[in-house]
């Protein structure tokens, strides 16, 4: 909710960050769907992992990751 987000952002207010830096952190903490996703199937034909690219930096990510290892973008995986 917006009130929760406002409360979380208050923690950034006294860090000396510019408004642009705070906005960048907000964007990175907003879960985004990876792009070019593909489900990997096991021997029985069931998808066990989804792989794709981070929509922020393009690095490889998989559905066991909550954040991109390279840029820290929060990832949004859906069934």
Secondary structure, 3 states (H helix, E strand, C coil): CHHHHHHHHHHHHCCCCCHHHHHHHHHHHCCECCEEEEEEECCCCCEEEEEEECCCCCCEEECCCCECCCCCCEECCCC
